[in-house]
Amino acid sequence: ELRAVARSQGWRGLYRGLVPSLCGGFPYVGINFGMYHYHALEYSKESHGSTPLLPLRDIVVWATAGNALHQLLAYPLDTCRRCMQVGCEGQSLRQVVAEIYAAEGLRGFYHGLVANQLRVFPAVVSGVSAFELLRWVFGKA
């Protein structure tokens, strides 16, 4: 399949969807961990500056909220990336955006959002839980 793409579309075909992937991936850490870390700092202030282990409920709520916000903002780029990789008519990001919008309107950019949220939920919660546990073990705020 890789060789077929390279033969039919050239080396540029191998990189279709790279721009929306990069644009959607960079804000992930800032939004997801930023929202979570802000809440962790607030919890630490309430605990008079100590570094307690956040309750699991808070870890789940704030990690999920940060991921949901990121997904709402960046999921349209992921939709465009997938469309570019599997064969939308448009060659550029601008053309793909126009194609999706013309065919399905704004809702077209959010196909599969709920399924994706359910898919990444365990990874997000376990990743933030591991971070929180290591923060507590090493005593860092």
TAJONOR-V992170 format. One line per field, one symbol per residue. ss: DSSP state (~ for helix, > for strand, _ for the rest). psi: psi as a letter, one per 20 degrees, with the letter a starting at -180 (. if undefined). burial: + if it has 9 or more other C-alpha atoms within 8 Angstrom, else -. A space follows every 50 residues. Layout:
ss=???
psi=???
burial=???
This chain:
ss=_~~~~~~~~_~~~~~__~~~~~~~~~~~~~~~~~~~~~~~~~~~~~____ _____~~~~~~~~~~~~~~~~~~~~~~~~~~~~~~~______~~~~~~~~ ~~~~~~~~~~__~~~~~~~~~~~~~~~~~~~~~~~~~____
psi=gghgghghiahhhijpjgghgghhhgiggggghggghghhgghhhhjlir mqpqqhghggghggggggggghhihhhhggggghhjlrgqhrgghggggg ghhiahhhijpjgghgghgighggghghggggghgggikp.
burial=----++--++--++-++-+++-+++-++++++++++--+++-+++-+--- +--+----++-++++++++++--++++++++++++--+-+--+-+++-++ +---+--+++--+---+---+--++--++--++-++-----
